[in-house]
Amino acid sequence: MKNAAYICLMIIFFSCKKEKNELVPLAVFDVGTACRINDLEPLSSGRWIACSGVRNEKGFVSVSEDEGKTWNAFQLDQPSSAYTIDFVDSLYGFCGGDFLHLWRTFDGGKTWGYYWLGNQVPMNEEDRPGVRDFRMWNDSTWYFCGGENLGEGIVYETKDAGVHWYYQFSQHEYRAIFKDENNLIAAGHGSILYSHHDLDGLQSSSFSDDFITDICMTPNSSWLACSYQGAFYESEDGLHWNQKMKANRPLSGSLNWSCMTSSGEKIYAAGADGAFGESQDGGFHWTIYTVSGEPDFWSLMVVDDRVFAGSEKGKIYRIF
C-alpha cells in the first residue's frame, strides 16, 4: 500500500514538473553594474540602452554599441536608482529615478545631465516619489508617472518641451503610463486613470483591488494591463476594465508580472521567479514558461524578432 502511494506521489510530482514548461535562455549578457535592470530600449542599429540601480543609493545608465556584447556604464550624480528611460529620437532622451530625480541626454545616452523640475514638485521631500515610467510622445509633449510605498503617486505633463510642467498628485502609486494621439492612461496600485486627451481630463476608471505593473496596446486597439498578482486586464475604452485571465504555476500558485511589451500580434510578459508569458494572438491565449534559474525579471525589450528580459545583478537574458 505504501509503495502504491509513493508511486502515485511520484507520478503527480513529475507531471507537475513537466507542466512547469521550462525555457532555457539563448544567451545572457552582463551590463557590469551588478544592479537590477529596470528598463531596456533599442535606440538604433546595434545600440541598446539599459538603466539600473539600487533604491535611494545609486543608479546607472549603460550603453552597448554591439547589441549587448560589451557595455559602458554612466553612474548618475544623485543617490538614486534609475527606473525608466525613453527617447524621442536616437540622441535625445530622459531617465527617471527616486525623489522625482530626472536626467537627460543629448548624445544617445553616453552622458547624462541632471534635470530639475523647478517649482513643479511637491513642497515636502517625502511627497516626491520615484519616477517609474516616462513617455516622450513627440518633440514637445512628454509624460511621466511615479509612486512610492503603494500610497503616493504622481502624473506629470509638459506640452512645451519642459518649459512648463504640470502634475496631479494621488494617493495611488503609478507604475505605467500609455500615450497615443487620443488617449492617456496611468496605471498602478489599485487605480487606472484615463483621459481622452491630456492631463486635465484624467478620471478614475472602474479598476481597483490589484497592482498594475505595465500596460500595452493590443492589435485590436484595446489595452492590456498585467498585474503583480498574475492577472491580465483588458479595456476597450480605458474606463471599464475586465480580468481576462489569471496565470498560475502548478503547486506554487499565482505569478507576479512586473513588465509587458508587444510586437505585432505577439505580447510578452515577465516577472518574478523566471515567469515568462507569450501570447501570439494579441492576448487571447497565453503560454506560460519558467526560465531556467528562475531569475526575477523587471524589464522587456523586443529587437526585430528577438526578445530580451532585464533581471537582477546587471543581467539581460535573451528569451527568444
CORLIN-V487989 format. One record per residue. N is the residue number from 0. PHI is phi in radians with two decimals (NA if undefined). OMEGA is omega in whole degrees, 0 to 359 (NA if undefined). D_LAST is the distance of its C-alpha to the last C-alpha in whole Angstrom. Layout:
BEGIN
n->{N;N}
phi->{PHI;PHI}
omega->{OMEGA;OMEGA}
d_last->{D_LAST;D_LAST}
END
This chain:
BEGIN
n->{0;1;2;3;4;5;6;7;8;9;10;11;12;13;14;15;16;17;18;19;20;21;22;23;24;25;26;27;28;29;30;31;32;33;34;35;36;37;38;39;40;41;42;43;44;45;46;47;48;49;50;51;52;53;54;55;56;57;58;59;60;61;62;63;64;65;66;67;68;69;70;71;72;73;74;75;76;77;78;79;80;81;82;83;84;85;86;87;88;89;90;91;92;93;94;95;96;97;98;99;100;101;102;103;104;105;106;107;108;109;110;111;112;113;114;115;116;117;118;119;120;121;122;123;124;125;126;127;128;129;130;131;132;133;134;135;136;137;138;139;140;141;142;143;144;145;146;147;148;149;150;151;152;153;154;155;156;157;158;159;160;161;162;163;164;165;166;167;168;169;170;171;172;173;174;175;176;177;178;179;180;181;182;183;184;185;186;187;188;189;190;191;192;193;194;195;196;197;198;199;200;201;202;203;204;205;206;207;208;209;210;211;212;213;214;215;216;217;218;219;220;221;222;223;224;225;226;227;228;229;230;231;232;233;234;235;236;237;238;239;240;241;242;243;244;245;246;247;248;249;250;251;252;253;254;255;256;257;258;259;260;261;262;263;264;265;266;267;268;269;270;271;272;273;274;275;276;277;278;279;280;281;282;283;284;285;286;287;288;289;290;291;292;293;294;295;296;297;298;299;300;301;302;303;304;305;306;307;308;309;310;311;312;313;314;315;316;317;318;319}
phi->{NA;-1.09;-1.11;-1.12;-1.15;-1.09;-1.09;-1.09;-1.10;-1.14;-1.10;-1.10;-1.06;-1.24;-1.16;-1.16;-1.10;-1.13;-1.17;-1.08;1.01;-1.25;-2.17;-1.63;-1.12;-1.34;-2.86;-2.30;-1.91;-2.17;-1.40;1.59;-1.68;1.06;-2.10;-1.12;-1.45;-1.59;-2.71;-2.40;-2.69;-1.47;-1.73;-2.63;-0.97;1.50;-1.71;-2.10;-2.13;-2.34;-2.05;-2.66;2.85;-2.14;-0.93;1.06;-2.18;-2.77;-2.49;-2.40;-2.10;-2.00;-2.17;-2.09;-1.76;-2.32;0.99;1.60;-1.21;-2.30;-2.39;-2.07;-1.86;-1.95;-1.49;-1.22;-1.61;-2.33;-1.32;-2.57;-1.26;-1.95;-1.86;-2.58;-2.36;-2.72;-2.25;-1.57;-2.67;-1.34;-2.10;-1.75;-2.68;-2.20;-2.32;-2.13;-2.51;-1.13;0.97;1.08;-1.25;-2.31;-2.32;-2.37;-2.27;-2.02;-2.22;1.32;1.70;-1.23;-2.30;-2.36;-2.06;-1.13;-2.08;-1.76;-1.39;1.20;-1.54;-1.58;-2.40;-1.00;-1.07;-1.51;-1.07;-1.21;-1.65;-1.85;-1.40;-1.25;-1.46;-1.79;-2.67;-2.21;-2.31;-1.61;-1.20;-2.68;-1.10;-2.17;-1.87;-2.31;-2.38;-2.61;-2.30;-2.89;3.12;-2.69;0.98;1.20;-2.27;-2.41;-2.59;-2.50;-2.31;-2.00;-2.55;-2.33;-2.05;-2.32;1.02;1.58;-1.12;-2.26;-2.05;-2.31;-2.51;-2.11;-1.69;-2.47;-1.63;-2.15;-1.35;-1.98;-2.02;-2.46;-2.31;-2.22;-2.47;-2.38;-1.05;-2.11;-2.43;-2.33;-2.30;-2.13;-2.31;-2.99;-1.39;1.19;-2.74;-2.27;-1.76;-2.35;-2.42;-1.38;-2.52;-2.56;-1.02;-1.07;-1.63;-1.05;-2.46;-1.27;-1.66;-1.35;-1.26;-2.88;1.20;-2.76;-2.06;-1.33;-1.95;-2.83;-2.64;-2.62;-1.71;-1.58;-1.08;-1.63;1.18;-1.76;-1.91;-2.18;-2.14;-1.93;-2.24;-1.17;-1.65;1.49;-1.76;-2.05;-2.09;-2.22;-2.52;-1.73;-2.17;1.46;-1.84;-2.07;-2.09;-2.24;-1.28;-1.48;-2.87;-2.26;-1.42;-2.37;-1.76;-1.01;1.27;-1.78;1.45;-1.27;-1.63;-2.11;-1.39;-2.11;-2.74;-2.71;-2.66;-2.27;-2.65;1.12;-1.33;-1.59;-2.26;-2.16;-2.36;-2.55;-2.90;-1.24;1.00;1.33;-1.18;-2.52;-2.11;-2.29;-2.10;-1.80;-2.32;1.31;1.75;-1.31;-2.27;-2.25;-1.91;-1.85;-2.05;-2.12;-1.31;-0.91;1.50;0.86;-1.25;-1.45;-1.79;-2.25;-2.72;-2.35;-2.60;-1.98;-2.17;1.02;-1.89;-1.72;-2.12;-2.19;-2.26;-1.52;-2.34;-1.26;0.99;1.27;-1.72;-2.13;-1.82;-1.51;-1.51;-2.18}
omega->{179;179;179;179;179;180;179;179;179;178;179;182;183;175;179;180;178;181;181;172;184;182;180;181;181;179;176;178;180;181;174;181;182;180;180;178;185;180;181;177;172;184;181;183;178;183;177;177;176;173;186;177;176;186;177;181;184;179;182;164;185;182;173;178;185;177;171;182;177;185;169;185;174;180;182;190;175;176;188;170;174;187;188;174;174;182;175;174;185;184;191;182;180;174;180;181;182;173;181;176;177;173;176;181;176;185;176;175;179;177;183;176;181;182;184;181;180;182;181;176;174;185;183;182;181;177;179;185;178;175;188;181;184;178;173;187;175;184;187;185;184;178;166;178;180;181;184;169;174;189;178;182;180;169;182;179;166;178;180;176;173;176;176;176;176;183;171;179;184;174;176;175;179;184;186;177;180;178;167;188;187;189;174;179;172;187;180;187;177;184;166;178;180;173;177;181;188;186;184;183;182;176;182;177;180;187;173;168;171;184;179;181;178;184;176;177;179;179;179;173;168;179;179;179;175;186;178;178;173;183;170;179;181;176;177;183;180;183;182;186;179;177;180;180;174;184;179;171;173;176;190;175;188;177;177;179;179;183;182;176;181;177;185;179;186;175;181;175;179;182;187;173;175;182;178;181;178;171;180;182;175;176;180;180;184;167;184;180;166;182;182;182;178;176;173;181;183;183;181;178;175;177;188;178;179;183;182;180;177;186;179;172;175;184;173;182;169;184;178;NA}
d_last->{46;44;42;41;40;38;37;36;34;32;31;30;28;26;25;24;22;20;20;18;15;13;9;9;7;7;9;12;14;17;19;22;24;23;23;21;18;20;18;16;17;16;20;20;19;17;19;17;19;19;21;22;26;28;30;33;33;31;28;26;24;22;22;19;21;18;15;15;17;20;21;25;25;28;30;31;35;35;35;32;28;26;24;23;23;23;25;27;26;25;28;29;27;28;27;28;29;32;36;35;34;32;32;31;30;32;30;26;26;28;31;31;35;36;36;39;39;43;45;42;41;43;46;45;42;41;41;38;35;31;30;26;25;26;26;28;29;31;33;35;34;32;31;30;30;30;32;33;34;33;36;37;35;35;34;35;36;37;38;40;37;38;42;42;40;40;39;39;39;38;39;35;32;30;26;24;26;25;28;28;31;33;31;31;29;29;28;28;30;32;33;31;33;33;35;36;36;36;37;41;40;37;38;37;35;36;33;34;33;29;27;25;22;21;21;20;21;20;21;24;25;25;24;22;22;20;23;23;25;22;23;22;25;25;28;30;32;31;34;33;30;30;27;25;24;23;20;22;21;23;26;25;25;24;20;21;18;19;16;15;14;14;13;15;16;12;13;11;13;13;16;18;18;14;14;11;12;10;13;13;17;18;18;20;18;15;13;14;12;13;11;13;16;16;16;17;15;17;15;12;11;9;10;11;8;5;5;7;10;13;16;19;21;19;16;12;9;6;4;0}
END
